[in-house]
Amino acid sequence: MFHVKKELDFTTEHEGLVIGLFDKPEKFTGSLANLDERFDGQLTELVKSGDLSAKLKSITKVHSFGKIAAKRIWFVGLGKEKEVSFEKVRAAFGKLFKEVKASKIVETAIYLDSFITDKVDSLDAAHALSEAFSLSTYQFEGYKQRSNEPEKKLENLTVYCNTNEEDLQASLNVGYAFGKGTNSARTLVNTPGNLLTASDMANYAKELAAKYDFELEILDKAEIEKLGMGAFLAVNQGSTEPPKMIVLKYQGKDEWKDVIGLVGKGITFDTGGYSIKTKAGIVGMKTDMGGAAAVLGAMEIIGEIRPEQNVVAVIPSTDNMISGGAFKPDDVITSMSGKTIEVLNTDAEGRLVLADAVTYAKHHGADYLVDVATLTGGVITALGLHTTGAMTNHESLYEQVLEASMEAGEKMWQLPLFDTEIERVRNSKVADLNNSPGSEGHALVAGAFIGEFAEGTPWVHLDIAGTATSSKDYDLGPAGATGVMTRTLALFVERFEPIGK
């Protein structure tokens, strides 16, 4: 995939050569001055005329006309050098690789030294390159009939960079692992509900466990009943598909302490139950397991990079269907924690399965909790389609998750957890809690409900209902599932520092 070389060689044949271009008044220097000489100074003239732009994310293709062995050169605009950042370089690489992919070549070279600044060193640039390559060239294969003609794919990249080759290769591998884990999450979310049941998701987790030597536990319905997970079981009541409580454990420390619990909502299809969705709203509900996909994608990255942390991933997986046996509004159910819940909305099912999953994560020793879920339409109303909503009972833990999200380029915004929302969730005449006290502040009461099961354990809730999918292509991916929070979770785990409770 990646071939690392120190010295840029204009006599080596490549289908393409990629060069970063900063917005600077001075002439080309170093290897780029040599390149300009081979073009008889015409590259400088192209810059002066504006035909070769250094504007951020501008991509200019120049044919070599035999001046160098590479057939064509892609110049990537990086903007002003003093304003460059890791995120901007990654986005520029993403746009580049989309264009390179469209050209249907299988190999190209990148002169990575031309992307390096005081703010983005060679290892950061390598990570940005490989992560962007993996993310931006992703495509869900789908189920259309295909021609027998083999598809040309960009598969080989030669990276020229005058730095330690071993360190550079390691950084390329890590960046690619982050992209690949995110793509795995995307594929899970893009898969139709009839082809990704709870059992299918459990089998996927089993494959991850075998590949990365994770400890695996998959609870079937009888075991879930025995443990008293009444909230999870209620959501499954209307389905012919059996539920699965999926647990993966990664131990990166000698002792099982300071355990990070990652909990992902795994509703493989959501009809809304008897609080049924509209005919328009029900389309796309195969994506209601985006939280589970993010956790599984993060676990794949963790398996690749092997951080010195302890992680337990817990995924409650079922669909939410309608039948004569389905749960109903006004039902009262008992969660694993012992708390009773009055069901006022069967379409508020995600918080029910997460309630038992959070309790079970604590049962497995989780000292810190992060749950991820496509939970509410309310978060879309509040924050739109590009920002994940977050809630917490512990600001120091939230700060670590926030820092990870900023590095991953996955925006989030903290929503309040006030006593007023907690009191609304606790307002039931027949049970300890109700699962849906009204549409006002919907995202807030949903988070507050989950927080009732986190109790005193430091906890962060991430609502990805708006960010789990994209309606159009973007620099780092195509329309469809985004795999959002996969990289944030992995970075959070990798950089985690234990905190006082």
Number of C-alpha atoms within 10 A of each C-alpha: 13 15 13 21 17 15 14 17 14 16 10 10 14 19 14 24 26 27 19 23 27 22 16 11 8 7 10 17 10 8 16 16 15 14 18 18 15 16 16 12 14 13 20 18 13 12 16 12 10 10 11 21 22 22 15 19 24 17 23 16 16 15 13 16 11 11 17 20 17 22 17 20 21 22 22 28 25 27 22 14 17 11 9 19 17 19 17 17 25 26 23 25 30 27 22 25 23 21 16 21 18 12 12 12 15 17 18 23 25 22 23 22 22 21 27 20 15 10 14 18 13 23 21 21 28 29 25 27 27 27 26 29 28 22 26 27 22 20 14 15 10 10 7 6 6 9 7 6 6 7 10 12 15 19 13 14 20 18 27 21 23 16 15 13 16 10 13 22 18 14 22 25 20 20 24 25 25 29 28 22 28 30 28 20 28 29 21 27 29 22 19 17 22 10 12 20 24 26 19 16 24 24 15 14 23 19 14 19 21 11 12 16 14 21 14 19 17 21 16 14 16 11 13 19 14 10 15 17 26 26 27 30 25 24 30 27 23 20 17 11 15 17 27 27 26 27 26 23 21 25 19 15 14 9 10 15 15 18 26 26 26 31 30 31 30 32 31 28 25 26 21 22 24 18 15 16 15 10 8 7 11 14 13 15 20 24 27 25 34 35 33 32 33 35 33 29 32 30 30 26 28 25 20 16 15 15 20 16 23 21 28 24 27 32 34 31 31 30 30 26 23 22 12 9 12 17 24 20 14 14 13 21 21 20 23 23 18 13 16 19 24 23 26 19 22 27 23 19 26 28 24 27 29 27 27 29 31 31 20 23 24 21 9 17 16 25 21 24 23 25 27 30 27 26 26 23 16 21 25 19 13 15 16 15 17 16 20 28 28 25 23 24 20 17 13 15 23 20 14 16 23 20 15 24 23 13 15 21 18 18 18 21 13 15 19 17 17 12 10 12 21 19 15 18 25 20 17 18 9 12 16 16 23 22 26 22 21 12 11 10 14 20 24 23 27 25 28 28 24 26 24 17 21 24 12 13 16 22 25 26 26 25 28 29 26 23 26 28 23 16 10 9 11 15 19 24 25 20 13 19 24 25 31 28 32 34 27 24 24 27 23 23 25 17 15 18 12 15 12 8 11
